């Protein structure tokens, strides 16, 4: 699944369409209060940024060749944006509920853990972001730890599908499911192809 200029354009278009969806949802669905609006905007922006950062990281080499080294900086900016937006979402939720327990995963039941999956997702994204900053010290394992972003995205997707206010809109639920499917398929295909390349080199 090489990233040709045509596919690069499609990837960018997908990101723009997803961003447009976020804007439409935020503008058309009344938040009820300023705090609720901040909470929703942080969740949607962070969710989108995690998706874009995760998907682009699977094509980081190709996109860097396409756009130049400056794309790496853009990729890191998107990752930081995701962390900041989701932290804002969590802080808003803590303010609204009056407890810092929103930062802690819930292990009361499997459904509770998944419904509140945004909590562990935030910590996974923070760990992945710090690993990227200190990847020289971490060594080659930084890539594996960076995969936590994908797990965080899927936890965030389940969280949103189960209790997310914006996910009450059918179009958001559908687009979110498609985003998760695309990320899963691309990740698996890239890993399978990388494994096959290593096997071919080992036989030589």
Backbone bond lengths (Angstrom), bond angles and torsions (degrees), N, CA, C in turn:
res aa  C-N    CA-C-N  psi(-1)  N-CA   C-N-CA  omega(-1)  CA-C   N-CA-C  phi
1 X - - - 1.468 - - 1.527 108.67 -
2 X 1.357 114.76 66.26 1.454 119.60 -179.20 1.516 109.80 -70.14
3 X 1.321 115.24 152.54 1.462 119.94 -176.97 1.520 109.09 -99.19
4 X 1.345 116.76 96.16 1.450 122.53 177.97 1.527 109.08 -80.76
5 X 1.349 117.52 166.14 1.464 118.92 177.00 1.528 112.49 -53.76
6 X 1.351 117.18 -37.11 1.461 120.12 179.26 1.524 110.34 -64.58
7 X 1.332 116.45 -44.65 1.463 119.98 179.93 1.518 110.84 -68.66
8 X 1.323 116.09 -32.31 1.465 118.86 176.32 1.523 110.06 -61.95
9 X 1.337 115.93 -42.84 1.448 119.74 177.62 1.521 112.20 -62.16
10 X 1.336 116.27 -39.73 1.458 120.52 178.11 1.520 111.21 -65.36
11 X 1.336 116.31 -37.52 1.462 120.60 179.01 1.528 110.20 -63.87
12 X 1.323 115.96 -44.43 1.469 120.70 178.86 1.520 110.05 -64.56
13 X 1.330 116.82 -42.34 1.461 120.79 179.37 1.522 111.00 -62.37
14 X 1.327 116.78 -40.11 1.462 120.93 178.24 1.527 110.82 -61.14
15 X 1.333 115.32 -42.07 1.455 119.75 178.44 1.513 112.18 -63.56
16 X 1.338 116.68 -41.36 1.461 120.90 179.47 1.529 111.60 -66.68
17 X 1.337 116.29 -39.27 1.460 120.10 178.32 1.530 110.86 -65.42
18 X 1.332 115.66 -41.04 1.465 119.36 178.46 1.528 110.14 -64.27
19 X 1.330 116.70 -40.33 1.460 120.68 178.02 1.531 110.60 -63.94
20 X 1.330 116.16 -40.98 1.460 120.06 178.04 1.522 110.72 -61.86
21 X 1.334 115.88 -37.85 1.467 120.18 178.52 1.522 110.78 -61.74
22 X 1.334 115.84 -43.46 1.465 120.63 178.90 1.530 110.13 -59.44
23 X 1.324 116.23 -46.11 1.463 120.49 -178.42 1.527 110.35 -62.69
24 X 1.336 116.55 -44.04 1.467 120.45 -179.03 1.520 110.83 -61.93
25 X 1.336 116.08 -45.40 1.464 120.01 -179.03 1.521 110.85 -62.36
26 X 1.320 116.25 -45.08 1.470 120.30 -178.84 1.518 110.94 -63.28
27 X 1.342 117.13 -37.92 1.464 120.57 -176.18 1.522 113.19 -80.78
28 X 1.329 117.63 -34.54 1.453 120.56 -172.84 1.519 114.67 -91.86
29 X 1.333 117.71 -24.73 1.462 119.46 179.89 1.520 108.21 -98.18
30 X 1.340 118.36 111.64 1.475 121.07 -178.57 1.529 110.72 -58.34
31 X 1.332 118.75 125.91 1.466 121.00 -177.75 1.526 113.84 -74.29
32 X 1.333 117.21 -20.71 1.458 119.37 -179.43 1.513 112.35 94.56
33 X 1.321 117.51 -36.94 1.466 122.17 177.89 1.518 108.45 -158.04
34 X 1.327 115.98 165.19 1.467 120.37 180.00 1.525 110.70 -62.56
35 X 1.329 115.93 -40.86 1.466 119.95 179.99 1.520 110.98 -64.25
36 X 1.327 116.33 -41.88 1.469 120.24 178.30 1.520 110.67 -63.86
37 X 1.332 116.78 -35.52 1.453 120.93 177.77 1.515 111.90 -65.71
38 X 1.334 116.62 -43.76 1.462 121.00 176.94 1.521 110.58 -63.06
39 X 1.328 116.42 -42.33 1.459 121.78 -179.75 1.520 110.22 -60.29
40 X 1.339 116.03 -46.15 1.470 119.89 -178.55 1.519 111.93 -69.66
41 X 1.332 117.06 -43.38 1.457 120.60 -178.98 1.528 110.65 -63.11
42 X 1.337 116.94 -41.07 1.459 120.36 178.36 1.518 111.83 -62.87
43 X 1.325 116.08 -40.59 1.457 120.71 -179.85 1.522 111.37 -65.37
44 X 1.332 116.47 -48.12 1.462 120.33 -176.80 1.525 111.85 -68.84
45 X 1.332 116.93 -43.33 1.465 120.09 179.43 1.527 110.22 -65.08
46 X 1.332 116.85 -44.21 1.459 120.17 179.07 1.513 112.00 -63.71
47 X 1.331 116.47 -41.46 1.467 121.77 179.58 1.521 110.44 -61.76
48 X 1.324 115.87 -46.06 1.455 120.55 178.47 1.527 111.17 -63.23
49 X 1.322 117.09 -43.57 1.460 121.32 -178.36 1.525 111.20 -64.14
50 X 1.342 117.75 -38.66 1.467 120.67 177.18 1.525 109.80 -62.93
51 X 1.327 116.35 -42.53 1.462 120.29 178.61 1.524 111.33 -60.83
52 X 1.329 116.87 -49.39 1.462 120.90 -178.77 1.525 111.86 -64.41
53 X 1.336 116.66 -40.33 1.461 120.09 179.66 1.527 110.10 -66.70
54 X 1.326 117.15 -41.85 1.465 121.09 -178.90 1.526 111.00 -67.66
55 X 1.331 116.96 -45.77 1.462 120.20 -178.66 1.521 111.05 -66.59
56 X 1.317 117.00 -43.18 1.465 120.07 -178.54 1.520 111.42 -67.59
57 X 1.342 117.77 -29.96 1.464 119.87 179.91 1.522 111.25 -66.89
58 X 1.330 117.10 -25.50 1.460 120.93 177.44 1.529 111.28 -73.15
59 X 1.329 116.27 -19.11 1.462 121.88 179.02 1.522 110.81 -123.19
60 X 1.316 116.19 29.39 1.462 119.61 -172.83 1.524 111.89 -61.09
61 X 1.336 116.79 -42.46 1.466 119.54 -179.36 1.526 111.08 -64.78
62 X 1.349 116.79 -45.54 1.458 120.33 -179.01 1.527 111.68 -65.87
63 X 1.336 116.28 -42.18 1.454 119.46 -179.36 1.530 111.70 -68.60
64 X 1.341 116.33 -33.52 1.461 119.66 176.98 1.521 110.43 -66.10
65 X 1.345 115.92 -38.96 1.461 119.68 176.96 1.530 110.83 -66.41
66 X 1.315 115.74 -33.75 1.468 120.97 -177.36 1.519 111.74 -74.99
67 X 1.346 116.38 -44.72 1.459 121.45 -175.19 1.530 113.55 -101.85
68 X 1.327 117.24 -18.08 1.455 120.28 -174.29 1.519 110.66 99.05
69 X 1.326 116.40 176.18 1.467 121.46 -176.33 1.527 112.35 -61.82
70 X 1.315 116.88 -21.22 1.454 119.17 -178.75 1.526 111.80 -62.24
71 X 1.345 116.82 -22.45 1.464 118.61 -179.16 1.521 111.64 -65.36
72 X 1.327 117.28 -32.25 1.461 120.18 178.92 1.515 109.94 -59.89
73 X 1.348 115.93 -40.76 1.462 119.66 177.74 1.533 110.78 -64.45
74 X 1.333 116.33 -40.04 1.463 120.22 178.03 1.524 110.08 -62.74
75 X 1.321 115.70 -43.07 1.473 120.98 179.17 1.529 110.54 -58.89
76 X 1.323 116.27 -44.74 1.463 120.19 179.46 1.530 111.23 -66.78
77 X 1.325 116.22 -36.70 1.473 119.67 177.96 1.526 110.83 -64.00
78 X 1.323 116.61 -39.47 1.468 120.70 178.26 1.524 110.12 -64.71
79 X 1.346 116.29 -40.58 1.463 120.75 179.23 1.531 111.02 -63.57
80 X 1.317 115.81 -43.35 1.465 120.37 179.01 1.532 109.66 -66.22
81 X 1.335 116.77 -39.85 1.466 121.01 177.81 1.524 110.45 -59.13
82 X 1.323 116.47 -41.82 1.467 121.09 178.53 1.522 110.83 -60.36
83 X 1.321 115.95 -46.76 1.466 120.20 -178.22 1.524 111.06 -64.93
84 X 1.330 117.35 -43.40 1.468 121.43 -179.49 1.526 110.51 -65.63
85 X 1.337 117.26 -45.44 1.461 121.23 -177.91 1.524 111.46 -63.96
86 X 1.333 116.67 -42.79 1.458 119.85 -179.21 1.530 111.49 -72.04
87 X 1.320 116.61 -31.57 1.465 119.62 174.40 1.529 109.97 -65.70
88 X 1.337 116.13 -41.17 1.468 121.14 176.17 1.530 110.47 -60.79
89 X 1.323 115.69 -40.56 1.466 121.15 177.17 1.527 110.82 -61.09
90 X 1.341 115.73 -46.05 1.467 120.21 -178.89 1.520 111.64 -66.50
91 X 1.334 116.90 -41.19 1.465 120.87 178.91 1.529 109.90 -64.32
92 X 1.321 116.58 -40.44 1.464 120.62 178.09 1.529 110.68 -63.77
93 X 1.343 116.65 -40.02 1.463 120.80 178.29 1.524 110.68 -65.49
94 X 1.342 115.95 -39.40 1.465 120.07 178.48 1.528 110.54 -65.22
95 X 1.323 116.10 -41.08 1.466 120.51 178.78 1.522 110.55 -64.33
96 X 1.326 115.83 -42.55 1.456 121.04 -177.91 1.528 111.82 -67.41
97 X 1.337 116.73 -39.48 1.464 120.58 -177.62 1.523 112.85 -88.79
98 X 1.323 116.27 -16.84 1.460 120.24 179.49 1.511 114.17 75.30
99 X 1.342 117.42 25.33 1.457 121.29 179.08 1.518 110.86 -149.79
100 X 1.338 116.02 144.97 1.461 120.57 178.16 1.519 110.93 -86.16
101 X 1.319 116.54 4.84 1.471 120.18 179.26 1.525 111.32 -63.80
102 X 1.334 116.87 -17.14 1.466 119.90 -179.67 1.531 111.74 -66.65
103 X 1.317 117.33 -12.24 1.455 120.47 178.14 1.531 111.76 -89.68
104 X 1.326 116.75 -6.99 1.465 121.04 -175.83 1.516 111.22 -108.48
105 X 1.344 118.45 133.27 1.466 120.96 177.25 1.528 110.77 -60.22
106 X 1.314 115.67 150.38 1.460 121.25 177.85 1.520 109.20 -104.20
107 X 1.338 115.89 126.39 1.458 120.71 -179.95 1.529 111.24 -113.46
108 X 1.337 115.78 22.20 1.463 120.45 -179.29 1.527 110.91 -62.36
109 X 1.321 116.75 -36.92 1.457 122.61 178.09 1.520 108.00 -162.73
110 X 1.314 117.14 168.53 1.464 120.42 178.98 1.528 110.48 -62.87
111 X 1.330 116.57 -43.42 1.461 119.71 179.49 1.527 110.93 -62.75
112 X 1.323 116.34 -41.15 1.456 120.26 179.37 1.525 110.41 -62.97
113 X 1.333 116.84 -42.49 1.464 120.92 179.40 1.523 110.72 -61.93
114 X 1.351 116.64 -43.58 1.461 120.41 -178.12 1.527 111.60 -73.38
115 X 1.332 116.66 -41.12 1.460 119.90 179.70 1.517 111.24 -61.93
116 X 1.318 115.83 -33.84 1.467 121.77 178.18 1.527 110.05 -103.93
117 X 1.330 115.05 30.91 1.465 120.52 -177.09 1.509 114.88 -63.82
118 X 1.334 116.85 -16.14 1.462 119.24 176.93 1.516 112.14 -63.96
119 X 1.326 116.13 -25.29 1.472 119.71 -179.28 1.526 111.81 -66.07
120 X 1.341 118.82 -57.32 1.472 117.97 177.48 1.525 111.71 -66.27
121 X 1.345 117.05 -29.79 1.463 120.06 179.55 1.524 111.27 -59.61
122 X 1.328 116.96 -40.46 1.465 120.96 179.83 1.522 110.81 -61.14
123 X 1.329 117.11 -42.78 1.465 120.94 179.37 1.529 111.03 -67.77
124 X 1.326 117.35 -38.36 1.464 120.71 178.81 1.523 110.71 -63.71
125 X 1.331 116.58 -41.36 1.468 120.84 178.93 1.522 110.71 -65.72
126 X 1.331 116.72 -39.67 1.462 120.70 178.50 1.531 110.64 -63.12
127 X 1.337 116.33 -43.44 1.470 120.26 179.12 1.525 110.41 -62.92
128 X 1.339 116.33 -44.90 1.463 120.37 -179.58 1.524 111.26 -63.16
129 X 1.334 116.49 -39.34 1.462 120.53 -179.82 1.530 110.73 -66.06
130 X 1.323 117.48 -42.65 1.463 120.91 178.91 1.520 110.78 -66.19
131 X 1.334 116.16 -36.52 1.462 120.23 178.62 1.519 110.84 -63.53
132 X 1.338 116.39 -39.38 1.459 120.40 178.69 1.528 110.85 -63.65
133 X 1.337 116.45 -37.14 1.463 120.46 -179.98 1.520 111.69 -68.98
134 X 1.338 115.85 -34.85 1.470 120.44 -176.76 1.524 111.35 -113.25
135 X 1.329 116.46 35.70 1.461 119.19 -174.17 1.531 112.67 -67.59
136 X 1.336 117.52 -23.88 1.466 119.66 177.08 1.520 110.14 -64.29
137 X 1.324 116.30 -42.51 1.464 120.45 179.10 1.523 111.92 -71.33
138 X 1.329 116.05 -34.09 1.468 119.78 -178.84 1.524 111.12 -73.65
139 X 1.323 116.69 -31.84 1.461 120.16 -179.76 1.514 111.64 86.64
140 X 1.316 116.27 -156.23 1.462 120.98 -176.06 1.525 113.16 -64.36
141 X 1.316 116.89 -21.40 1.467 119.73 -178.37 1.522 113.28 -70.05
142 X 1.339 116.85 -6.26 1.463 118.57 -177.36 1.529 111.15 -61.77
143 X 1.331 117.38 -31.72 1.459 120.08 -179.93 1.518 111.59 -64.80
144 X 1.330 115.69 -42.56 1.465 119.76 -179.44 1.522 110.21 -63.79
145 X 1.344 116.36 -44.22 1.465 119.82 178.92 1.523 110.24 -65.14
146 X 1.337 115.98 -32.61 1.465 120.29 179.78 1.529 110.96 -65.68
147 X 1.325 117.24 -20.72 1.467 121.13 178.08 1.523 111.36 -66.87
148 X 1.316 117.13 -12.22 1.460 120.23 176.72 1.531 110.80 -58.91
149 X 1.337 116.43 -25.88 1.465 120.21 177.74 1.524 110.82 -59.49
150 X 1.334 116.36 -39.62 1.460 120.15 -178.99 1.522 110.54 -67.21
151 X 1.329 116.23 -43.77 1.461 120.13 177.35 1.523 109.88 -61.45
152 X 1.323 116.05 -41.22 1.468 120.70 178.77 1.528 110.89 -61.81
153 X 1.324 116.63 -39.92 1.462 119.79 -179.64 1.522 110.73 -64.47
154 X 1.324 117.24 -42.73 1.465 119.71 -179.48 1.526 111.26 -68.39
155 X 1.333 117.11 -37.00 1.463 119.80 175.10 1.530 110.27 -64.12
156 X 1.333 115.72 -41.04 1.453 120.34 178.59 1.524 111.77 -65.11
157 X 1.337 116.17 -35.53 1.460 120.57 178.71 1.522 110.47 -65.24
158 X 1.324 116.90 -46.76 1.467 120.96 179.07 1.529 110.24 -63.25
159 X 1.330 115.86 -42.99 1.470 121.87 177.87 1.529 110.69 -56.51
160 X 1.337 115.06 -48.09 1.451 119.50 -179.21 1.522 112.17 -66.22
161 X 1.328 116.01 -42.70 1.466 119.99 -178.99 1.528 111.66 -63.28
162 X 1.330 116.97 -33.86 1.460 120.23 -176.23 1.528 113.39 -83.70
163 X 1.328 117.30 -43.05 1.467 118.06 -174.28 1.526 114.39 -135.15
164 X 1.327 118.29 2.22 1.463 120.28 -178.26 1.524 112.39 -68.16
165 X 1.318 117.51 130.14 1.463 121.72 -179.83 1.523 111.64 -62.95
166 X 1.315 116.87 -44.43 1.460 120.58 -178.74 1.518 111.71 -66.56
167 X 1.327 116.36 -23.95 1.459 120.70 -178.31 1.528 111.78 -77.88
168 X 1.327 116.43 0.65 1.458 119.11 172.20 1.525 110.23 -67.04
169 X 1.330 115.99 -23.56 1.460 120.96 176.88 1.524 109.01 -77.54
170 X 1.324 117.01 125.78 1.461 121.58 -176.09 1.518 112.12 -58.41
171 X 1.345 116.98 -40.00 1.460 119.66 -178.00 1.520 111.12 -62.65
172 X 1.322 117.70 -35.13 1.463 121.23 178.88 1.531 109.97 -68.39
173 X 1.317 117.01 -40.92 1.459 121.09 179.60 1.533 110.73 -63.16
174 X 1.335 115.91 -41.75 1.462 120.41 -179.29 1.520 111.04 -67.43
175 X 1.334 116.25 -48.85 1.467 120.48 -179.45 1.522 110.50 -62.28
176 X 1.325 117.47 -40.98 1.459 121.43 178.64 1.527 111.25 -60.78
177 X 1.340 116.16 -43.54 1.460 119.75 178.28 1.516 111.84 -63.52
178 X 1.326 116.90 -40.32 1.466 120.94 178.53 1.529 111.10 -65.60
179 X 1.331 117.14 -39.26 1.455 121.24 178.61 1.526 110.36 -61.94
180 X 1.329 116.34 -44.32 1.456 120.69 179.55 1.524 110.60 -64.15
181 X 1.335 117.20 -40.86 1.462 121.65 -179.83 1.525 110.69 -65.02
182 X 1.328 116.25 -45.09 1.472 120.54 179.14 1.525 110.75 -59.64
183 X 1.319 116.74 -46.83 1.461 120.70 -178.49 1.524 111.16 -63.12
184 X 1.327 117.13 -41.15 1.461 121.35 179.94 1.524 110.92 -64.80
185 X 1.338 117.06 -47.34 1.466 121.12 -178.57 1.522 111.26 -62.30
186 X 1.338 116.62 -47.02 1.468 120.49 -179.06 1.522 110.54 -63.20
187 X 1.323 117.00 -42.52 1.464 120.85 -179.61 1.523 110.60 -61.21
188 X 1.323 117.47 -47.47 1.465 121.64 -178.65 1.522 110.75 -63.90
189 X 1.332 117.11 -45.87 1.465 120.97 -179.50 1.523 110.96 -61.15
190 X 1.320 116.91 -44.47 1.471 120.42 -179.96 1.523 111.30 -63.61
191 X 1.337 116.81 -41.13 1.461 120.02 -179.62 1.528 111.60 -68.14
192 X 1.326 117.19 -39.92 1.463 121.04 178.94 1.522 110.22 -63.98
193 X 1.310 116.74 -44.55 1.466 120.14 -179.64 1.524 111.55 -66.55
194 X 1.325 117.02 -38.02 1.465 120.27 177.49 1.524 110.10 -64.46
195 X 1.329 116.83 -39.93 1.468 121.12 178.77 1.522 110.84 -64.08
196 X 1.314 117.44 -40.56 1.458 121.26 179.10 1.521 111.47 -66.18
197 X 1.338 116.60 -38.37 1.460 119.66 177.46 1.518 110.92 -63.06
198 X 1.330 116.98 -41.50 1.472 120.24 178.76 1.524 110.86 -64.62
199 X 1.319 117.15 -38.33 1.462 120.60 178.98 1.527 111.35 -65.83
200 X 1.334 116.40 -40.31 1.481 119.57 177.99 1.512 111.17 -65.12
201 X 1.331 117.37 -40.15 1.470 119.51 178.30 1.518 111.18 -66.44
202 X 1.335 117.11 -34.77 1.456 120.90 -179.04 1.524 111.90 -67.67
203 X 1.341 117.14 -28.67 1.473 120.87 -178.71 1.518 111.81 -78.01
204 X 1.319 116.87 -19.77 1.473 120.17 -177.43 1.519 111.62 -74.19
